[in-house]
Amino acid sequence: MSAKAKQYDVIRKPIITEKATMASEANAVVFEVAIESNKPQIKEAVEALFGVKVKAVNTTITKGKQKRFRGQLGKRKDVKKAYVTLEEGNTIDVSTGL
């Protein structure tokens, strides 16, 4: 497996919500990441894939909700989000490609 493929395993997709848009004004980008990934791996992956300098990485794990589907009780998956703060002068445009 190539190094780029491993980095795409760490970073799943960008998250575009109202809160993520507010974070982008503070030079931060929000990504959904692999649940087992850690902060140094996330920093390395973002720097390699987007060619930017990362200042800080904050993570949060959102527990999956209990939901009913066709009368059966099920559970949504747990999601890990990474708030990646970039150094001054670095930007990532996540709205392209939509």
SEMAR-724192 format. One record per residue (C-alpha): z, x, y. Coordinates in Angstrom, 1 decimal. Layout:
# SEMAR-724192
@zz=Z, xx=X, yy=Y $
...
//
This chain:
# SEMAR-724192
@zz=0.0, xx=0.0, yy=0.0 $
@zz=-0.9, xx=1.4, yy=3.4 $
@zz=1.6, xx=1.9, yy=6.2 $
@zz=0.0, xx=-0.8, yy=8.3 $
@zz=0.4, xx=-3.3, yy=5.4 $
@zz=4.1, xx=-2.5, yy=5.2 $
@zz=4.5, xx=-3.1, yy=8.9 $
@zz=2.8, xx=-6.5, yy=8.6 $
@zz=5.3, xx=-7.3, yy=5.8 $
@zz=8.2, xx=-6.6, yy=8.3 $
@zz=6.7, xx=-8.6, yy=11.2 $
@zz=5.5, xx=-12.0, yy=10.1 $
@zz=4.3, xx=-13.8, yy=13.3 $
@zz=5.1, xx=-14.2, yy=17.0 $
@zz=7.2, xx=-17.1, yy=17.9 $
@zz=6.0, xx=-19.1, yy=20.9 $
@zz=8.6, xx=-21.5, yy=22.1 $
@zz=10.1, xx=-22.4, yy=25.5 $
@zz=13.0, xx=-20.0, yy=24.9 $
@zz=10.6, xx=-17.2, yy=23.8 $
@zz=8.6, xx=-17.8, yy=27.0 $
@zz=11.7, xx=-17.4, yy=29.1 $
@zz=12.5, xx=-14.1, yy=27.2 $
@zz=9.0, xx=-12.8, yy=28.0 $
@zz=9.8, xx=-12.9, yy=31.7 $
@zz=12.6, xx=-10.4, yy=30.9 $
@zz=10.0, xx=-8.1, yy=29.2 $
@zz=10.9, xx=-9.3, yy=25.7 $
@zz=8.9, xx=-10.7, yy=22.8 $
@zz=10.1, xx=-12.8, yy=19.9 $
@zz=8.8, xx=-12.3, yy=16.3 $
@zz=9.6, xx=-13.9, yy=13.0 $
@zz=10.5, xx=-11.0, yy=10.7 $
@zz=11.3, xx=-10.5, yy=7.0 $
@zz=14.8, xx=-11.6, yy=6.2 $
@zz=15.6, xx=-8.2, yy=4.6 $
@zz=14.3, xx=-6.1, yy=7.4 $
@zz=16.6, xx=-4.1, yy=9.7 $
@zz=16.5, xx=-3.2, yy=13.4 $
@zz=15.1, xx=0.4, yy=13.0 $
@zz=12.3, xx=-1.0, yy=10.7 $
@zz=11.4, xx=-3.7, yy=13.3 $
@zz=11.3, xx=-1.2, yy=16.1 $
@zz=9.1, xx=1.2, yy=14.1 $
@zz=6.7, xx=-1.6, yy=13.1 $
@zz=6.3, xx=-3.0, yy=16.7 $
@zz=5.7, xx=0.5, yy=18.2 $
@zz=3.1, xx=1.3, yy=15.5 $
@zz=1.2, xx=-2.0, yy=15.5 $
@zz=1.1, xx=-2.7, yy=19.3 $
@zz=1.4, xx=0.9, yy=20.7 $
@zz=4.3, xx=0.1, yy=23.0 $
@zz=7.8, xx=1.7, yy=23.6 $
@zz=10.7, xx=-0.5, yy=22.4 $
@zz=13.9, xx=-0.4, yy=24.4 $
@zz=16.1, xx=-2.7, yy=22.2 $
@zz=16.0, xx=-5.1, yy=19.2 $
@zz=18.3, xx=-8.0, yy=18.8 $
@zz=18.1, xx=-10.2, yy=15.6 $
@zz=19.4, xx=-13.6, yy=14.7 $
@zz=19.3, xx=-15.5, yy=11.4 $
@zz=18.8, xx=-19.3, yy=11.5 $
@zz=20.0, xx=-21.0, yy=8.4 $
@zz=17.6, xx=-23.5, yy=6.8 $
@zz=18.3, xx=-27.2, yy=7.2 $
@zz=18.9, xx=-29.7, yy=4.4 $
@zz=15.9, xx=-32.1, yy=4.4 $
@zz=14.7, xx=-34.9, yy=2.2 $
@zz=11.1, xx=-34.9, yy=0.8 $
@zz=10.0, xx=-38.0, yy=-1.2 $
@zz=13.6, xx=-38.9, yy=-1.8 $
@zz=14.5, xx=-35.4, yy=-3.2 $
@zz=17.0, xx=-33.3, yy=-1.4 $
@zz=15.6, xx=-29.9, yy=-0.4 $
@zz=16.4, xx=-26.9, yy=1.8 $
@zz=14.2, xx=-25.2, yy=4.4 $
@zz=14.0, xx=-21.4, yy=4.2 $
@zz=16.3, xx=-19.2, yy=6.3 $
@zz=14.4, xx=-17.5, yy=9.2 $
@zz=15.2, xx=-14.2, yy=10.8 $
@zz=14.0, xx=-13.7, yy=14.4 $
@zz=13.8, xx=-10.5, yy=16.4 $
@zz=14.0, xx=-10.4, yy=20.1 $
@zz=12.2, xx=-7.1, yy=21.0 $
@zz=12.9, xx=-5.8, yy=24.5 $
@zz=10.1, xx=-3.5, yy=25.7 $
@zz=10.4, xx=-0.5, yy=28.1 $
@zz=9.2, xx=-1.0, yy=31.7 $
@zz=5.4, xx=-1.1, yy=32.0 $
@zz=4.8, xx=-2.1, yy=28.3 $
@zz=3.5, xx=-5.6, yy=27.5 $
@zz=2.4, xx=-7.4, yy=24.4 $
@zz=0.1, xx=-10.5, yy=24.9 $
@zz=1.0, xx=-12.9, yy=22.0 $
@zz=-1.0, xx=-15.8, yy=23.5 $
@zz=-4.4, xx=-14.1, yy=22.7 $
@zz=-5.9, xx=-15.2, yy=19.5 $
@zz=-4.6, xx=-18.8, yy=19.7 $
//
